[in-house]
Amino acid sequence: MTPLQKVFHIVGSRAALARHFGILPWAVTKWEKVQVPAERCPDIEKLTDGQVTCEELRPDINWSVLRNSQN
């Protein structure tokens, strides 16, 4: 199971995640083919109560630098 599939399982569905962000489900489905937009990752991490982290969703980003800059 990919991190994004885990998110779908936790929130209920692709459509449920799309509703959370106020976007159409096809946009969320597109994330599976490309990648989750970086700006959505922190919200997804909060939505899943940390069960899926930004690092899992986008390992190409140095989240530790971003996390430390917020302190």
N, CA, C and O atoms as CSV, one atom per row, in Angstrom:
chain,resi,resn,atom,element,x,y,z
A,1,MET,N,N,0.862,-1.184,0.000
A,1,MET,CA,C,0.000,0.000,0.000
A,1,MET,C,C,0.903,1.242,0.000
A,1,MET,O,O,1.807,1.373,0.825
A,2,THR,N,N,0.638,2.124,-0.927
A,2,THR,CA,C,1.406,3.370,-0.994
A,2,THR,C,C,0.941,4.314,0.115
A,2,THR,O,O,-0.144,4.128,0.667
A,3,PRO,N,N,1.746,5.322,0.446
A,3,PRO,CA,C,1.302,6.292,1.453
A,3,PRO,C,C,-0.030,6.953,1.094
A,3,PRO,O,O,-0.869,7.176,1.967
A,4,LEU,N,N,-0.222,7.262,-0.180
A,4,LEU,CA,C,-1.476,7.900,-0.588
A,4,LEU,C,C,-2.655,6.942,-0.449
A,4,LEU,O,O,-3.739,7.355,-0.036
A,5,GLN,N,N,-2.459,5.674,-0.786
A,5,GLN,CA,C,-3.516,4.684,-0.593
A,5,GLN,C,C,-3.853,4.552,0.897
A,5,GLN,O,O,-5.012,4.361,1.262
A,6,LYS,N,N,-2.844,4.655,1.739
A,6,LYS,CA,C,-3.074,4.612,3.180
A,6,LYS,C,C,-3.923,5.807,3.616
A,6,LYS,O,O,-4.795,5.671,4.474
A,7,VAL,N,N,-3.670,6.962,3.033
A,7,VAL,CA,C,-4.479,8.153,3.333
A,7,VAL,C,C,-5.934,7.897,2.942
A,7,VAL,O,O,-6.846,8.188,3.716
A,8,PHE,N,N,-6.152,7.356,1.746
A,8,PHE,CA,C,-7.517,7.065,1.296
A,8,PHE,C,C,-8.212,6.122,2.273
A,8,PHE,O,O,-9.385,6.305,2.598
A,9,HIS,N,N,-7.490,5.128,2.730
A,9,HIS,CA,C,-8.057,4.167,3.677
A,9,HIS,C,C,-8.435,4.857,4.997
A,9,HIS,O,O,-9.499,4.593,5.557
A,10,ILE,N,N,-7.574,5.722,5.476
A,10,ILE,CA,C,-7.819,6.403,6.756
A,10,ILE,C,C,-8.998,7.362,6.665
A,10,ILE,O,O,-9.855,7.382,7.548
A,11,VAL,N,N,-9.044,8.164,5.590
A,11,VAL,CA,C,-10.114,9.167,5.479
A,11,VAL,C,C,-11.396,8.603,4.881
A,11,VAL,O,O,-12.452,9.231,4.970
A,12,GLY,N,N,-11.311,7.424,4.272
A,12,GLY,CA,C,-12.512,6.777,3.753
A,12,GLY,C,C,-12.513,6.555,2.258
A,12,GLY,O,O,-13.002,5.532,1.779
A,13,SER,N,N,-11.962,7.519,1.503
A,13,SER,CA,C,-11.957,7.381,0.044
A,13,SER,C,C,-11.229,8.556,-0.593
A,13,SER,O,O,-10.886,9.533,0.073
A,14,ARG,N,N,-11.002,8.439,-1.895
A,14,ARG,CA,C,-10.445,9.560,-2.656
A,14,ARG,C,C,-11.403,10.747,-2.585
A,14,ARG,O,O,-10.986,11.892,-2.410
A,15,ALA,N,N,-12.684,10.451,-2.723
A,15,ALA,CA,C,-13.693,11.517,-2.712
A,15,ALA,C,C,-13.710,12.247,-1.368
A,15,ALA,O,O,-13.881,13.466,-1.324
A,16,ALA,N,N,-13.535,11.509,-0.285
A,16,ALA,CA,C,-13.520,12.139,1.039
A,16,ALA,C,C,-12.324,13.085,1.166
A,16,ALA,O,O,-12.444,14.174,1.728
A,17,LEU,N,N,-11.177,12.666,0.645
A,17,LEU,CA,C,-9.999,13.529,0.689
A,17,LEU,C,C,-10.223,14.758,-0.185
A,17,LEU,O,O,-9.856,15.869,0.199
A,18,ALA,N,N,-10.813,14.567,-1.340
A,18,ALA,CA,C,-11.115,15.696,-2.226
A,18,ALA,C,C,-12.065,16.685,-1.543
A,18,ALA,O,O,-11.859,17.897,-1.613
A,19,ARG,N,N,-13.091,16.170,-0.890
A,19,ARG,CA,C,-14.036,17.050,-0.167
A,19,ARG,C,C,-13.310,17.861,0.894
A,19,ARG,O,O,-13.585,19.048,1.067
A,20,HIS,N,N,-12.378,17.223,1.610
A,20,HIS,CA,C,-11.625,17.922,2.661
A,20,HIS,C,C,-10.928,19.162,2.090
A,20,HIS,O,O,-10.894,20.215,2.727
A,21,PHE,N,N,-10.374,19.021,0.880
A,21,PHE,CA,C,-9.654,20.132,0.271
A,21,PHE,C,C,-10.524,21.012,-0.613
A,21,PHE,O,O,-10.060,22.035,-1.116
A,22,GLY,N,N,-11.786,20.624,-0.809
A,22,GLY,CA,C,-12.676,21.404,-1.650
A,22,GLY,C,C,-12.293,21.332,-3.126
A,22,GLY,O,O,-12.434,22.305,-3.866
A,23,ILE,N,N,-11.803,20.156,-3.542
A,23,ILE,CA,C,-11.422,19.955,-4.936
A,23,ILE,C,C,-12.177,18.754,-5.493
A,23,ILE,O,O,-12.835,18.027,-4.749
A,24,LEU,N,N,-12.081,18.553,-6.788
A,24,LEU,CA,C,-12.767,17.430,-7.421
A,24,LEU,C,C,-11.970,16.140,-7.226
A,24,LEU,O,O,-10.740,16.171,-7.187
A,25,PRO,N,N,-12.663,15.012,-7.105
A,25,PRO,CA,C,-11.969,13.732,-6.915
A,25,PRO,C,C,-10.951,13.392,-7.998
A,25,PRO,O,O,-9.952,12.734,-7.708
A,26,TRP,N,N,-11.177,13.825,-9.243
A,26,TRP,CA,C,-10.210,13.516,-10.300
A,26,TRP,C,C,-8.861,14.153,-10.006
A,26,TRP,O,O,-7.824,13.621,-10.403
A,27,ALA,N,N,-8.865,15.290,-9.313
A,27,ALA,CA,C,-7.596,15.952,-8.978
A,27,ALA,C,C,-6.789,15.097,-8.008
A,27,ALA,O,O,-5.570,14.982,-8.135
A,28,VAL,N,N,-7.481,14.497,-7.033
A,28,VAL,CA,C,-6.809,13.618,-6.076
A,28,VAL,C,C,-6.316,12.358,-6.785
A,28,VAL,O,O,-5.218,11.877,-6.504
A,29,THR,N,N,-7.107,11.833,-7.686
A,29,THR,CA,C,-6.704,10.651,-8.449
A,29,THR,C,C,-5.438,10.948,-9.252
A,29,THR,O,O,-4.574,10.082,-9.391
A,30,LYS,N,N,-5.328,12.138,-9.769
A,30,LYS,CA,C,-4.148,12.543,-10.535
A,30,LYS,C,C,-2.880,12.486,-9.678
A,30,LYS,O,O,-1.796,12.214,-10.196
A,31,TRP,N,N,-3.008,12.739,-8.375
A,31,TRP,CA,C,-1.845,12.688,-7.484
A,31,TRP,C,C,-1.193,11.313,-7.495
A,31,TRP,O,O,0.014,11.197,-7.280
A,32,GLU,N,N,-1.980,10.270,-7.744
A,32,GLU,CA,C,-1.423,8.917,-7.775
A,32,GLU,C,C,-0.478,8.734,-8.967
A,32,GLU,O,O,0.459,7.938,-8.904
A,33,LYS,N,N,-0.725,9.460,-10.032
A,33,LYS,CA,C,0.105,9.336,-11.230
A,33,LYS,C,C,1.315,10.251,-11.187
A,33,LYS,O,O,2.371,9.914,-11.723
A,34,VAL,N,N,1.173,11.382,-10.569
A,34,VAL,CA,C,2.289,12.328,-10.462
A,34,VAL,C,C,2.793,12.298,-9.028
A,34,VAL,O,O,3.552,11.401,-8.661
A,35,GLN,N,N,2.390,13.249,-8.226
A,35,GLN,CA,C,2.709,13.240,-6.803
A,35,GLN,C,C,1.819,14.234,-6.067
A,35,GLN,O,O,1.242,15.144,-6.663
A,36,VAL,N,N,1.727,14.038,-4.786
A,36,VAL,CA,C,0.921,14.928,-3.948
A,36,VAL,C,C,1.595,16.299,-3.945
A,36,VAL,O,O,2.805,16.384,-3.733
A,37,PRO,N,N,0.841,17.370,-4.173
A,37,PRO,CA,C,1.446,18.698,-4.098
A,37,PRO,C,C,2.026,18.933,-2.698
A,37,PRO,O,O,1.388,18.632,-1.689
A,38,ALA,N,N,3.217,19.463,-2.661
A,38,ALA,CA,C,3.911,19.661,-1.384
A,38,ALA,C,C,3.079,20.477,-0.395
A,38,ALA,O,O,3.109,20.210,0.807
A,39,GLU,N,N,2.347,21.455,-0.884
A,39,GLU,CA,C,1.568,22.306,0.025
A,39,GLU,C,C,0.406,21.560,0.682
A,39,GLU,O,O,-0.135,22.029,1.683
A,40,ARG,N,N,0.018,20.414,0.139
A,40,ARG,CA,C,-1.061,19.605,0.721
A,40,ARG,C,C,-0.552,18.645,1.804
A,40,ARG,O,O,-1.322,18.207,2.658
A,41,CYS,N,N,0.717,18.329,1.766
A,41,CYS,CA,C,1.267,17.309,2.675
A,41,CYS,C,C,1.061,17.614,4.166
A,41,CYS,O,O,0.621,16.728,4.899
A,42,PRO,N,N,1.359,18.827,4.641
A,42,PRO,CA,C,1.131,19.085,6.068
A,42,PRO,C,C,-0.327,18.898,6.494
A,42,PRO,O,O,-0.598,18.397,7.586
A,43,ASP,N,N,-1.267,19.303,5.629
A,43,ASP,CA,C,-2.687,19.115,5.946
A,43,ASP,C,C,-3.057,17.634,5.984
A,43,ASP,O,O,-3.843,17.207,6.828
A,44,ILE,N,N,-2.489,16.859,5.070
A,44,ILE,CA,C,-2.768,15.420,5.055
A,44,ILE,C,C,-2.191,14.765,6.304
A,44,ILE,O,O,-2.820,13.889,6.897
A,45,GLU,N,N,-1.002,15.187,6.701
A,45,GLU,CA,C,-0.398,14.643,7.920
A,45,GLU,C,C,-1.289,14.919,9.133
A,45,GLU,O,O,-1.497,14.039,9.968
A,46,LYS,N,N,-1.810,16.136,9.226
A,46,LYS,CA,C,-2.727,16.481,10.327
A,46,LYS,C,C,-4.029,15.691,10.226
A,46,LYS,O,O,-4.526,15.179,11.229
A,47,LEU,N,N,-4.577,15.591,9.026
A,47,LEU,CA,C,-5.836,14.884,8.801
A,47,LEU,C,C,-5.739,13.419,9.224
A,47,LEU,O,O,-6.708,12.843,9.720
A,48,THR,N,N,-4.567,12.825,9.026
A,48,THR,CA,C,-4.375,11.415,9.381
A,48,THR,C,C,-3.788,11.247,10.786
A,48,THR,O,O,-3.372,10.152,11.163
A,49,ASP,N,N,-3.758,12.329,11.549
A,49,ASP,CA,C,-3.175,12.301,12.897
A,49,ASP,C,C,-1.768,11.723,12.898
A,49,ASP,O,O,-1.389,10.982,13.805
A,50,GLY,N,N,-1.000,12.070,11.874
A,50,GLY,CA,C,0.385,11.645,11.785
A,50,GLY,C,C,0.595,10.205,11.341
A,50,GLY,O,O,1.725,9.717,11.328
A,51,GLN,N,N,-0.486,9.523,10.976
A,51,GLN,CA,C,-0.341,8.145,10.500
A,51,GLN,C,C,0.340,8.091,9.137
A,51,GLN,O,O,0.951,7.083,8.780
A,52,VAL,N,N,0.231,9.172,8.382
A,52,VAL,CA,C,0.940,9.322,7.117
A,52,VAL,C,C,1.651,10.671,7.197
A,52,VAL,O,O,1.011,11.710,7.357
A,53,THR,N,N,2.964,10.648,7.087
A,53,THR,CA,C,3.752,11.864,7.252
A,53,THR,C,C,4.091,12.512,5.912
A,53,THR,O,O,3.979,11.907,4.846
A,54,CYS,N,N,4.502,13.751,6.018
A,54,CYS,CA,C,4.960,14.479,4.827
A,54,CYS,C,C,6.127,13.738,4.177
A,54,CYS,O,O,6.225,13.664,2.952
A,55,GLU,N,N,6.997,13.200,5.004
A,55,GLU,CA,C,8.160,12.482,4.501
A,55,GLU,C,C,7.769,11.256,3.684
A,55,GLU,O,O,8.436,10.918,2.706
A,56,GLU,N,N,6.694,10.597,4.082
A,56,GLU,CA,C,6.211,9.439,3.325
A,56,GLU,C,C,5.599,9.863,1.997
A,56,GLU,O,O,5.811,9.219,0.970
A,57,LEU,N,N,4.841,10.949,2.029
A,57,LEU,CA,C,4.153,11.414,0.829
A,57,LEU,C,C,5.114,12.008,-0.198
A,57,LEU,O,O,4.957,11.798,-1.400
A,58,ARG,N,N,6.107,12.751,0.285
A,58,ARG,CA,C,7.054,13.428,-0.604
A,58,ARG,C,C,8.471,13.288,-0.056
A,58,ARG,O,O,9.009,14.232,0.524
A,59,PRO,N,N,9.080,12.114,-0.236
A,59,PRO,CA,C,10.441,11.913,0.266
A,59,PRO,C,C,11.495,12.763,-0.447
A,59,PRO,O,O,12.638,12.847,0.004
A,60,ASP,N,N,11.109,13.387,-1.553
A,60,ASP,CA,C,12.038,14.223,-2.301
A,60,ASP,C,C,12.251,15.596,-1.670
A,60,ASP,O,O,13.106,16.356,-2.122
A,61,ILE,N,N,11.488,15.919,-0.637
A,61,ILE,CA,C,11.574,17.228,0.019
A,61,ILE,C,C,12.236,17.057,1.381
A,61,ILE,O,O,11.970,16.093,2.099
A,62,ASN,N,N,13.093,17.999,1.721
A,62,ASN,CA,C,13.753,17.962,3.024
A,62,ASN,C,C,12.825,18.617,4.051
A,62,ASN,O,O,12.940,19.808,4.343
A,63,TRP,N,N,11.921,17.829,4.580
A,63,TRP,CA,C,10.910,18.343,5.509
A,63,TRP,C,C,11.524,18.801,6.823
A,63,TRP,O,O,10.958,19.674,7.480
A,64,SER,N,N,12.657,18.247,7.229
A,64,SER,CA,C,13.268,18.659,8.499
A,64,SER,C,C,13.658,20.130,8.450
A,64,SER,O,O,13.539,20.830,9.456
A,65,VAL,N,N,14.118,20.606,7.311
A,65,VAL,CA,C,14.456,22.017,7.188
A,65,VAL,C,C,13.193,22.863,7.325
A,65,VAL,O,O,13.190,23.875,8.026
A,66,LEU,N,N,12.128,22.445,6.656
A,66,LEU,CA,C,10.875,23.204,6.731
A,66,LEU,C,C,10.272,23.164,8.126
A,66,LEU,O,O,9.758,24.170,8.613
A,67,ARG,N,N,10.335,22.001,8.770
A,67,ARG,CA,C,9.783,21.873,10.124
A,67,ARG,C,C,10.562,22.746,11.097
A,67,ARG,O,O,9.964,23.396,11.954
A,68,ASN,N,N,11.877,22.772,10.980
A,68,ASN,CA,C,12.708,23.571,11.882
A,68,ASN,C,C,12.539,25.059,11.651
A,68,ASN,O,O,12.716,25.843,12.584
A,69,SER,N,N,12.206,25.472,10.449
A,69,SER,CA,C,12.023,26.888,10.166
A,69,SER,C,C,10.734,27.436,10.765
A,69,SER,O,O,10.568,28.649,10.893
A,70,GLN,N,N,9.809,26.523,11.137
A,70,GLN,CA,C,8.533,26.956,11.714
A,70,GLN,C,C,8.646,27.138,13.229
A,70,GLN,O,O,7.728,27.676,13.849
A,71,ASN,N,N,9.735,26.707,13.825
A,71,ASN,CA,C,9.909,26.824,15.295
A,71,ASN,C,C,10.514,28.145,15.670
A,71,ASN,O,O,10.729,28.411,16.853
